[in-house]
Amino acid sequence: MKGFNILLVFLFGFFSCFAQKDSKTLPSKETNSGVYYGEEFALDAVDQQKEVWQKFTSMVNSDSLHVQFKAKVKEVCKVKGCWMVVELPEGEQAMVRFKDYGFFMPLDITEKEVVLNGLAFVEEMSVEDQKHYAIDAGKSTDEIAKMVTPKRTFSFEASGVLVPN
């Protein structure tokens, strides 16, 4: 009986690995304009990056603003694509997370332009969070050790992302 139970556990584990497909990493919809991740959105309200930058710089912590803009991807979480960093004007960057962790991005989109749709906000990132994201990004221990103070960051919660063709 003990051998039978072990066999059942083994078979259950083996087949469960193949039974589920992680739908979070799959595109929500492929169109002529590109591949949508998360919610599909209309492209009629895309702001210029300079306009978004002006909005970001005038915001205070806890403000948020719904925007849609194009940006170049600088980094993607190397673990599973659960966040990315996009380029802003004047050498600044914004940390992009995905609404309710409802979708993830492909790991190979670094240096590609994407269209983001969602909420822009400014936040104070704790040292602990900075180190967590640095580890996910594969930063060196020396770079991680230099993170000792909270940092004002430009952030974005995307409800949808379009990766153009």
Backbone as CSV, one residue per row, in Angstrom:
resi,resn,N_x,N_y,N_z,CA_x,CA_y,CA_z,C_x,C_y,C_z
1,MET,0.825,-1.195,0.000,0.000,0.000,0.000,0.872,1.262,0.000
2,LYS,1.979,1.222,0.749,2.872,2.380,0.817,3.458,2.668,-0.561
3,GLY,3.851,1.636,-1.287,4.401,1.795,-2.630,3.375,2.381,-3.586
4,PHE,2.116,1.970,-3.433,1.046,2.485,-4.280,0.837,3.980,-4.032
5,ASN,0.875,4.405,-2.774,0.717,5.822,-2.432,1.850,6.661,-3.016
6,ILE,3.051,6.133,-2.932,4.214,6.848,-3.488,4.062,6.982,-4.999
7,LEU,3.608,5.920,-5.654,3.386,5.953,-7.098,2.323,6.993,-7.459
8,LEU,1.238,7.065,-6.688,0.189,8.053,-6.947,0.713,9.480,-6.819
9,VAL,1.495,9.736,-5.770,2.063,11.072,-5.569,2.995,11.424,-6.724
10,PHE,3.821,10.486,-7.135,4.740,10.715,-8.247,3.970,11.026,-9.531
11,LEU,2.962,10.224,-9.856,2.182,10.440,-11.078,1.418,11.762,-11.035
12,PHE,0.860,12.079,-9.880,0.146,13.344,-9.732,1.090,14.515,-10.001
13,GLY,2.271,14.495,-9.402,3.256,15.551,-9.597,3.725,15.642,-11.034
14,PHE,3.953,14.487,-11.652,4.432,14.446,-13.034,3.411,15.058,-13.985
15,PHE,2.152,14.642,-13.873,1.130,15.142,-14.796,0.704,16.575,-14.495
16,SER,0.816,17.010,-13.261,0.438,18.389,-12.957,1.420,19.379,-13.575
17,CYS,2.665,18.967,-13.785,3.648,19.841,-14.436,3.249,20.147,-15.870
18,PHE,2.615,19.201,-16.532,2.249,19.386,-17.931,0.815,19.868,-18.117
19,ALA,-0.006,19.752,-17.094,-1.426,20.062,-17.232,-1.706,21.553,-17.279
20,GLN,-0.906,22.386,-16.591,-1.188,23.809,-16.526,-0.203,24.579,-17.371
21,LYS,-0.738,25.549,-18.087,0.097,26.452,-18.854,-0.025,27.818,-18.198
22,ASP,1.079,28.495,-17.960,1.040,29.791,-17.279,0.499,30.853,-18.226
23,SER,-0.796,31.152,-18.111,-1.434,32.099,-19.019,-0.957,33.530,-18.783
24,LYS,-0.321,33.808,-17.665,0.128,35.173,-17.382,1.236,35.605,-18.328
25,THR,2.000,34.667,-18.858,3.099,35.049,-19.736,2.665,35.095,-21.200
26,LEU,1.447,34.664,-21.493,0.990,34.670,-22.871,0.400,36.027,-23.234
27,PRO,0.537,36.430,-24.490,-0.067,37.700,-24.903,-1.574,37.597,-24.818
28,SER,-2.214,38.711,-24.469,-3.653,38.691,-24.386,-4.274,38.772,-25.777
29,LYS,-3.606,39.460,-26.693,-4.164,39.560,-28.034,-3.104,40.041,-29.011
30,GLU,-3.017,39.364,-30.140,-2.107,39.788,-31.197,-2.929,40.480,-32.273
31,THR,-2.497,41.683,-32.673,-3.215,42.454,-33.690,-2.238,42.893,-34.772
32,ASN,-2.743,43.605,-35.756,-1.877,44.128,-36.813,-0.862,45.128,-36.274
33,SER,-1.211,45.833,-35.195,-0.302,46.841,-34.649,0.717,46.260,-33.684
34,GLY,0.548,45.027,-33.224,1.501,44.405,-32.314,0.824,43.416,-31.388
35,VAL,1.489,43.129,-30.287,0.983,42.168,-29.311,0.640,42.906,-28.023
36,TYR,-0.600,42.738,-27.566,-1.055,43.333,-26.311,-0.828,42.354,-25.174
37,TYR,-0.306,42.868,-24.061,-0.209,42.114,-22.812,-1.099,42.840,-21.821
38,GLY,-1.872,42.099,-21.042,-2.826,42.725,-20.142,-4.040,43.158,-20.936
39,GLU,-4.633,44.287,-20.548,-5.841,44.784,-21.214,-5.501,45.456,-22.537
40,GLU,-6.305,45.181,-23.542,-6.155,45.872,-24.818,-6.695,47.296,-24.643
41,PHE,-6.114,48.266,-25.346,-6.533,49.657,-25.206,-6.456,50.359,-26.553
42,ALA,-7.231,51.435,-26.702,-7.217,52.238,-27.923,-5.970,53.116,-27.932
43,LEU,-5.396,53.313,-29.094,-4.158,54.093,-29.212,-4.390,55.562,-29.527
44,ASP,-5.574,56.088,-29.261,-5.859,57.467,-29.634,-5.378,58.501,-28.633
45,ALA,-4.896,58.096,-27.476,-4.515,59.078,-26.452,-3.046,58.960,-26.049
46,VAL,-2.181,58.547,-26.964,-0.770,58.359,-26.626,-0.093,59.713,-26.450
47,ASP,0.413,59.975,-25.235,1.123,61.221,-24.946,2.567,61.120,-25.441
48,GLN,3.150,62.254,-25.726,4.564,62.294,-26.045,5.356,62.114,-24.752
49,GLN,6.539,61.562,-24.855,7.346,61.293,-23.672,7.663,62.564,-22.892
50,LYS,7.876,63.687,-23.579,8.173,64.948,-22.889,6.978,65.426,-22.069
51,GLU,5.759,65.226,-22.593,4.555,65.602,-21.845,4.438,64.769,-20.569
52,VAL,4.696,63.480,-20.699,4.629,62.585,-19.535,5.698,62.983,-18.523
53,TRP,6.888,63.322,-19.006,7.973,63.739,-18.116,7.578,64.982,-17.328
54,GLN,6.964,65.956,-17.985,6.521,67.175,-17.297,5.487,66.845,-16.226
55,LYS,4.591,65.921,-16.532,3.590,65.509,-15.549,4.255,64.820,-14.364
56,PHE,5.205,63.927,-14.645,5.920,63.212,-13.579,6.634,64.182,-12.644
57,THR,7.363,65.142,-13.219,8.173,66.031,-12.386,7.326,66.965,-11.528
58,SER,6.089,67.217,-11.945,5.244,68.098,-11.144,4.427,67.343,-10.087
59,MET,4.517,66.035,-10.084,3.737,65.236,-9.133,4.444,65.135,-7.781
60,VAL,3.648,64.987,-6.744,4.190,64.719,-5.416,3.855,63.280,-5.057
61,ASN,4.523,62.757,-4.010,4.225,61.391,-3.578,2.732,61.242,-3.347
62,SER,2.196,60.128,-3.726,0.792,59.736,-3.585,-0.120,60.308,-4.662
63,ASP,0.375,61.186,-5.561,-0.414,61.601,-6.721,-0.390,60.477,-7.746
64,SER,-1.436,60.380,-8.551,-1.410,59.446,-9.675,-2.182,60.058,-10.831
65,LEU,-1.847,59.623,-12.029,-2.426,60.200,-13.222,-2.512,59.120,-14.285
66,HIS,-3.671,58.967,-14.929,-3.808,57.983,-15.996,-3.188,58.553,-17.265
67,VAL,-2.207,57.841,-17.822,-1.544,58.267,-19.054,-1.291,57.066,-19.947
68,GLN,-0.979,57.388,-21.178,-0.618,56.398,-22.176,0.551,56.983,-22.951
69,PHE,1.699,56.283,-22.983,2.850,56.834,-23.680,3.776,55.742,-24.185
70,LYS,4.632,56.126,-25.136,5.632,55.240,-25.720,6.936,55.406,-24.963
71,ALA,7.633,54.301,-24.730,8.932,54.375,-24.059,9.781,53.189,-24.476
72,LYS,11.091,53.357,-24.355,12.025,52.275,-24.653,12.279,51.481,-23.373
73,VAL,12.246,50.164,-23.488,12.484,49.273,-22.354,13.989,49.188,-22.095
74,LYS,14.391,49.486,-20.857,15.808,49.410,-20.484,16.150,48.114,-19.755
75,GLU,15.215,47.591,-18.962,15.431,46.342,-18.219,14.114,45.610,-18.074
76,VAL,14.205,44.287,-17.987,13.045,43.449,-17.687,13.477,42.488,-16.591
77,CYS,12.578,42.196,-15.656,12.874,41.230,-14.602,13.350,39.933,-15.246
78,LYS,14.533,39.495,-14.883,15.112,38.300,-15.472,14.529,37.019,-14.883
79,VAL,13.774,37.141,-13.801,13.192,35.963,-13.169,11.972,35.484,-13.955
80,LYS,10.984,36.383,-14.188,9.799,35.970,-14.942,9.109,37.107,-15.696
81,GLY,9.735,38.258,-15.831,9.122,39.359,-16.565,8.053,40.091,-15.787
82,CYS,8.176,40.096,-14.448,7.123,40.673,-13.595,7.256,42.186,-13.404
83,TRP,8.297,42.814,-13.915,8.447,44.268,-13.913,9.391,44.649,-15.036
84,MET,9.405,45.934,-15.363,10.388,46.433,-16.324,10.699,47.890,-16.007
85,VAL,11.805,48.356,-16.515,12.221,49.745,-16.356,12.229,50.356,-17.750
86,VAL,11.592,51.539,-17.868,11.553,52.224,-19.160,12.290,53.551,-19.056
87,GLU,12.753,54.023,-20.204,13.533,55.259,-20.295,12.605,56.473,-20.334
88,LEU,12.974,57.492,-19.586,12.287,58.786,-19.604,13.289,59.834,-20.073
89,PRO,12.835,61.037,-20.412,13.769,62.103,-20.804,14.742,62.453,-19.671
90,GLU,15.806,63.134,-20.044,16.823,63.635,-19.115,17.511,62.525,-18.326
91,GLY,17.626,61.336,-18.927,18.340,60.233,-18.298,17.597,59.550,-17.159
92,GLU,16.362,59.916,-16.941,15.571,59.303,-15.867,14.910,58.024,-16.359
93,GLN,14.426,57.234,-15.404,13.758,55.981,-15.721,12.524,55.827,-14.851
94,ALA,11.589,55.002,-15.319,10.391,54.692,-14.539,10.294,53.181,-14.352
95,MET,9.956,52.772,-13.130,9.736,51.363,-12.820,8.293,51.034,-13.194
96,VAL,8.107,50.018,-14.007,6.776,49.616,-14.451,6.434,48.268,-13.829
97,ARG,5.312,48.238,-13.143,4.767,46.982,-12.615,3.425,46.760,-13.290
98,PHE,2.885,45.573,-13.168,1.684,45.227,-13.905,0.514,45.011,-12.960
99,LYS,-0.610,45.601,-13.330,-1.798,45.637,-12.483,-2.139,44.249,-11.951
100,ASP,-2.179,44.144,-10.629,-2.528,42.900,-9.928,-1.656,41.713,-10.341
101,TYR,-0.439,41.973,-10.836,0.419,40.905,-11.374,-0.385,40.015,-12.311
102,GLY,-1.271,40.637,-13.090,-2.164,39.906,-13.978,-1.504,39.437,-15.259
103,PHE,-0.330,39.941,-15.566,0.385,39.508,-16.765,1.864,39.816,-16.581
104,PHE,2.690,39.166,-17.380,4.130,39.376,-17.357,4.591,39.662,-18.776
105,MET,5.765,40.252,-18.884,6.309,40.608,-20.190,7.353,39.582,-20.628
106,PRO,7.559,39.464,-21.955,8.639,38.587,-22.436,9.985,39.132,-21.961
107,LEU,10.930,38.257,-21.745,12.234,38.667,-21.222,13.140,39.279,-22.289
108,ASP,12.762,39.172,-23.556,13.638,39.611,-24.647,13.231,40.946,-25.278
109,ILE,12.571,41.822,-24.527,12.128,43.085,-25.130,12.998,44.283,-24.746
110,THR,14.134,44.046,-24.144,15.047,45.143,-23.809,15.426,45.894,-25.087
111,GLU,15.416,47.231,-24.999,15.728,48.157,-26.099,14.614,48.261,-27.133
112,LYS,13.462,47.631,-26.910,12.314,47.793,-27.805,11.421,48.898,-27.274
113,GLU,10.697,49.554,-28.179,9.717,50.562,-27.773,8.398,49.863,-27.494
114,VAL,7.743,50.275,-26.419,6.430,49.745,-26.055,5.498,50.917,-25.797
115,VAL,4.206,50.654,-25.848,3.209,51.661,-25.483,2.584,51.191,-24.175
116,LEU,2.679,52.036,-23.150,2.158,51.717,-21.821,0.830,52.423,-21.599
117,ASN,-0.094,51.748,-20.949,-1.376,52.337,-20.604,-1.633,52.044,-19.132
118,GLY,-1.844,53.098,-18.329,-2.099,52.874,-16.913,-1.886,54.112,-16.074
119,LEU,-1.477,53.889,-14.826,-1.322,54.978,-13.857,0.136,55.317,-13.614
120,ALA,0.464,56.593,-13.786,1.794,57.107,-13.463,1.734,57.677,-12.056
121,PHE,2.775,57.441,-11.259,2.826,57.995,-9.914,4.263,58.094,-9.441
122,VAL,4.459,58.892,-8.407,5.778,59.065,-7.804,5.717,58.417,-6.430
123,GLU,6.764,57.679,-6.083,6.782,57.027,-4.780,8.181,57.042,-4.192
124,GLU,8.244,56.790,-2.927,9.511,56.652,-2.217,9.772,55.156,-2.111
125,MET,10.828,54.675,-2.771,11.134,53.247,-2.753,12.081,52.944,-1.592
126,SER,11.672,51.996,-0.776,12.480,51.624,0.385,13.781,50.958,-0.059
127,VAL,14.743,50.921,0.839,16.025,50.268,0.569,15.788,48.786,0.290
128,GLU,14.902,48.190,1.071,14.589,46.760,0.902,14.046,46.479,-0.505
129,ASP,13.127,47.307,-0.970,12.578,47.121,-2.319,13.637,47.363,-3.389
130,GLN,14.480,48.374,-3.201,15.560,48.633,-4.162,16.450,47.406,-4.298
131,LYS,16.798,46.815,-3.170,17.669,45.631,-3.189,16.973,44.444,-3.831
132,HIS,15.672,44.282,-3.559,14.909,43.179,-4.157,14.933,43.276,-5.680
133,TYR,14.641,44.466,-6.213,14.626,44.649,-7.659,16.033,44.523,-8.251
134,ALA,17.038,44.958,-7.524,18.419,44.837,-8.003,18.832,43.374,-8.105
135,ILE,18.413,42.568,-7.146,18.706,41.133,-7.198,18.011,40.509,-8.404
136,ASP,16.725,40.842,-8.611,15.982,40.336,-9.773,16.650,40.730,-11.085
137,ALA,17.249,41.915,-11.118,17.893,42.414,-12.335,19.293,41.857,-12.526
138,GLY,19.788,41.109,-11.546,21.117,40.522,-11.663,22.248,41.487,-11.371
139,LYS,22.002,42.523,-10.582,23.041,43.498,-10.230,24.093,42.845,-9.335
140,SER,25.282,43.418,-9.310,26.375,42.880,-8.504,26.150,43.180,-7.022
141,THR,26.826,42.442,-6.165,26.698,42.663,-4.717,27.240,44.029,-4.326
142,ASP,28.239,44.536,-5.058,28.766,45.877,-4.775,27.711,46.945,-5.043
143,GLU,26.996,46.814,-6.155,25.946,47.778,-6.476,24.819,47.713,-5.443
144,ILE,24.470,46.526,-5.027,23.394,46.337,-4.048,23.802,46.919,-2.693
145,ALA,25.061,46.757,-2.313,25.547,47.259,-1.021,25.495,48.785,-0.948
146,LYS,25.568,49.470,-2.087,25.533,50.928,-2.114,24.129,51.495,-1.874
147,MET,23.125,50.650,-1.870,21.738,51.091,-1.665,21.465,51.186,-0.172
148,VAL,21.535,52.425,0.349,21.393,52.603,1.807,20.340,53.632,2.204
149,THR,19.768,54.338,1.225,18.739,55.329,1.556,17.529,55.146,0.639
150,PRO,16.343,55.474,1.136,15.160,55.430,0.270,15.350,56.382,-0.909
151,LYS,14.664,56.096,-2.015,14.875,56.875,-3.227,13.531,57.260,-3.840
152,ARG,13.426,58.522,-4.263,12.220,58.987,-4.961,12.254,58.413,-6.367
153,THR,11.197,57.685,-6.723,11.185,57.033,-8.027,9.927,57.384,-8.810
154,PHE,10.072,57.335,-10.108,8.942,57.491,-11.009,8.451,56.087,-11.303
155,SER,7.172,55.857,-11.080,6.622,54.517,-11.222,5.403,54.526,-12.124
156,PHE,5.060,53.337,-12.582,3.927,53.189,-13.482,3.290,51.835,-13.231
157,GLU,1.970,51.826,-13.063,1.237,50.568,-12.962,0.487,50.385,-14.273
158,ALA,0.949,49.452,-15.077,0.361,49.245,-16.402,-0.817,48.299,-16.329
159,SER,-1.922,48.730,-16.917,-3.067,47.826,-17.065,-2.950,47.099,-18.388
160,GLY,-2.174,47.667,-19.305,-1.934,47.031,-20.593,-0.666,47.560,-21.225
161,VAL,-0.004,46.723,-22.004,1.222,47.091,-22.701,1.114,46.578,-24.132
162,LEU,1.451,47.426,-25.092,1.494,47.031,-26.498,2.952,46.970,-26.935
163,VAL,3.357,45.828,-27.469,4.672,45.697,-28.072,4.438,45.739,-29.577
164,PRO,4.729,46.901,-30.209,4.450,47.046,-31.650,5.258,46.055,-32.486
165,ASN,4.702,45.745,-33.669,5.405,44.844,-34.614,6.650,45.507,-35.143
